[in-house]
Amino acid sequence: MSPAPAARAAKSTPRRTHDADATRQALLAAAQRLFGHRGYEGTTTREIGEAAGADPALIARYFGSKADLYLAAVAADRLADNDGPADPDSVESPFADLAEVAEVVLRRTAAHGPGPSLQALVRDDASPEIRAAATARLIRRMVEPIAAEYDSAGADRPTLRAQVAVAAVIGVAFGRSLGWFDELHGTDPEELAGLLVHAMGPQRWSGAVDSAAPGTG
């Protein structure tokens, strides 16, 4: 059997990967433009696909939903404004662990304020669709990798612990940004991230969670 078909397939793989990356970037760029001009409700996925020169159905493949794409577009706008052009992976990929979640969330919130997902969770005017997408994004990017970190360390109820850790990181980020406490507000984000990891890292939570309230044993 001739090796030519296999060779052609091997050569085509990088091109397909490049085309997929280019399509994702085109959809993200089109979404940034259209959402910026028309808002979320005034923009359709068909219009985004047409502007990107791509099948609108690919939005579901690469981003999940219109609301997911909206959050990715807003996040990419923030990164582009401050750090240069944004790679879709940089605003969609899960974080590695609690240390990265704490460092990135605290640093970015200190520099630019709460990100689009956090704002969608606390703002009264966020649509239910965007709020649901923000919650799912938070779980995928933060809760799940931290839960996996805790599970690997043998911690009991890793998902609950991960949710507590993410809530703590977000609370500290908001508290520092809004100036709730003088010392918290004046402390460097990197130091605060270290304190959170020291207090809530997997090495601290290797025992079972006691379902009874403190002092009721």
N, C-alpha and C positions, 0 to 999 in steps of 0.2 A: 504493500500500500504506500502511495506517495506521501511524503511528509509535508507536501505543499499546503494542504488544508490546515494542518495544525500550526504550521508556521504563519499562515495568513491570520488565523485566529489569535495567535500570540501577539502579532503585530497590531491587530485591531483593538486589543484590550486597552492600551494607553489612550488611543483616540476616543474610545467610548467613555473612558473616565474623564478625559478632558472635556468632551462634549457635555457630559452630565454636570460637571463643575461650572462650565460656561452657562448652561441653561439655568442652573440654580442662581448664579450671580445675576443673570439677566432678569429673572423673575424678581429677585430681591431689589434690584435697581429700579425696575418698573414700579414695584409696589411703593418704594420710597417716594418716587415722583408723584404717583397718583394719589396715594394717601395724603401726601403733603398738600396737594392742591385741592382735593375734593373731600377729604376726610374718610373715615371708615365706612359710614353708611352710604356715602355717595360714590363709592368705588365698587365695581363688580370684579369677580375673578376672571370673567371673560375679557374685560378691558385690560386687566393686568397681563393676561396671556397674550393678547394682541399686541400690546406695547412692547412685550419682551420677545415677540416673534416665536412664541412657544405654545404648546397645547395647554390650555388652562387646567386640564386634569393633572398635569405634572405638579401643580401646587400641592395637591394632596400627597403626592409621592415624596416631595422634597421638604415640605413644611408641616403638613398635617391638615390644616384648614385655613380659611381666610383669616380667622382671628389669630392663629399661630403665625401666619405670615405678617400680619400687622405688627405683632409684638417684635418679631425678628427685624422688621423694617425700622421700627422706632429705635430698637437697640443698636442697629447698624448705623443709624443716623448719629446717635450719641457717640459711638466709637469713631466714626469718620470725622466728626467735628473736633475730636480731641486727640485721636491717635492715628489719623490717616485712614485710607480706604479699608473697609471691614470685609473680612472673609466670612461667608455665611457660617462656616464651621465655628468661628470664634464667638458667635452669638447663639449657637444652637447646641454645641457639644456639651455633654455632661462634665461637671467638674470632677477632679480626681478623688478628693477626700475632704474632710472637714477643714483641714489646714488651708486648702486652696479656696474653698467657699468663704471662709472667714476673711482671708487676706483680700480676695478680689472684691467681695461685697463691701467690706469696710473701706477699702481704698477708693473704689469708684463712687461710693455714696459720699465720702468726704470731699472728693474732687468735683463731682457733678450732680450731687443730690440723688435721691432714690431712683432706680431704674424703672423702665416701663412696666415690668411685671409687678414690682412692688407697689407702684402707684395704682395699677389696675386693681390690686387686692384691697386697697384702703380707700379709694376714691368712690364717692357716692354716685358719680355720673358715669362710671364705667358700665358698659353694657354687660348683661349676664354672659353673653358669648365670649367677650374678651376676658371677663373675670374667670370663667371656667378654663379658658386657654392659659391664662396666667398661672392658675393653680396647677394645671397639668404640667406646665413648663417648669414650675418650681419643683414639683415632685421628681420629674425626669432629670433635671440638671443638678439638683441639690440633695433631695431626700434620698433617692435611690442609691447614688454612689456612697453616701455616708452610711446608709443602712448596710450596704455591702461591706464597707470598712469595719463596722461594728460586728457584723456576722462573722467575718474572717477572724476577728479577734476573740470570738466565742462569747460575745456579749448577749445577754438575754433580751428578748423583745427588741431586736435591732431597728425595726421600722419606727416604733414609738420613740426610741432614743434619738433616732435621726430627726424625727419631726420636732422633738424638743430642742435639739441642737440648732436646727435651721431657724426655729422661732426665736431662739436666744440670739443668734447672729443678726437676724433682722431687727429685733428689738434694740440691740446695742447700736446698730447702724442708724436707726431712726433716732434713738436717744442722743447719740453724739451729734447728729446733723441738726436736731432741733434744740440742742443746748439744755437738755433736761437737768443735767448735773454738771457743775463747773469742772471737776476733775476729769470726768468722762469726756466732756467736750474738748478739753485741752490735751488729751492723751493721743499720741500718734496711733493711727490705725494699725500699723504693724504690731505695736505693743499690745493693743487690744486683741488682735487676732491671736497672738501668742497666749494671752490670758484665757481666751475662750477654749483654745485647744488643750491647754493645761487642765482646765476645769472640766471639759466635756469630751476629751479624746477617748478613744476606745480603751486605752490603758486604765482609765478611771472607772469604767463601767463594765466590769467583768462579772459582777454578781447579779443575782436575780432582782427584778423590780418587785418591791413589796407592795401589794395591792392595798394594804391597810394604811390608813392615814397615820402620820407620825404621832406617837404617844398613845395609840389606841390598841397596842399589841396585847 
